[in-house]
């Protein structure tokens, strides 16, 4: 049966979406990181209220918790890629869809379709919470800035998930990928701080939703940050695609 | 004793363990080297407030290795093998060979504890020598009691990870939570800004066995006791769950 290539891609995308939403841990991770984000936003807000100087804006307080909840999105990406390898599902997948490049691209697209709304909701919930709690103390914020920052935060989480999926499919095994990515994002990067150049994925992406304080030297605009993080993501996805097409399944 | 030897041999044949051993050997020394580079000017000028922490900072933040060890020791038993090799769980075999569940649990915990002690001793050796190399004559002395505290901290951390994984049976969640919490941006540091109760969290209390912190509320001994309490409680819960649970449910 011959199908047009447009139809073909829609069908592959549908299959990938189906596989993604039926993974048992996906819902748990999304809901878990949503709740965790609310708890952390509450913690950050009350810590911010005690610190009466009010140096941090409401937006920043609401989004500060994303530093932690990005872990949920890293794991989401890794799971989406590595669940294929944990049982031998990959061979079924490739029997049904023998076009490897197309299949992996569709997988990343499917992941993005799920992460964008979830990331938007998670970022908005944190900001709304701190808005709600601090409504009597702080001045109102500009809706335009808020939407821009929220879009930046959602974009950051989505790109991080895609990057993790690419690294997950490069490594093919869940635990090493989790250790590598969490170790980088939470241990190496915060510790090494200034020693590392500012164009690494997490530091560049940070400027997508956090406005740098005036004193920083290598401050970036959100657009620059987005561009750099996108380049990183595309780089890793390309590497994953090339390797995936060559590799023994 | 034979169960203990069996657990040791199972642990050493896990591929992920070598990752854990490598991280455990490299991370503390690397972190203290970074910290020493950052602190060196202050220390030489004699104005550093963090001199007593030099070196130990690597040992408190470099526990990722034993966390991976504790998590993998349990999660590898519950990993579903690929359908081509029967889709079984190792735990079924382990419990067939050693039918007493409490013996399996204790032997496994013993193996994890022994390996983490060895890892810690190795980490102390590398960290102390790296700090000497970096700071030369300014190196603070490493007292035996604080080093003993470090060993306790590492073993307790490994056992916490172990008991936590017995409850979840899955590597992802304990790995994510504990790896993030062992980093600079840990949950307990955030929570300690809000409530005094956070000082009783295991990692915060345990770190006071050997870290000299500005706002300490425990003596080294009570800090260790608090952390041991957490380990004991979590371990008892894990043992009860493990004794009563259907094998691979």
Interface residues (C-beta under 8 A of the other chain):
Chain A: X25 X40 X43 X44 X46 X47 X50 X67 X68 X71 X75 X79 X86 X87 X88 X174 X175 X176 X178 X179 X182 X183 X186 X187 X190 X191 X192 X195
Chain B: X16 X19 X23 X27 X31 X34 X37 X61 X64 X68 X72 X75 X80 X82 X83 X84 X87 X170 X171 X172 X175 X176 X179 X180 X182 X183 X184 X185 X187 X190 X191 X193 X194
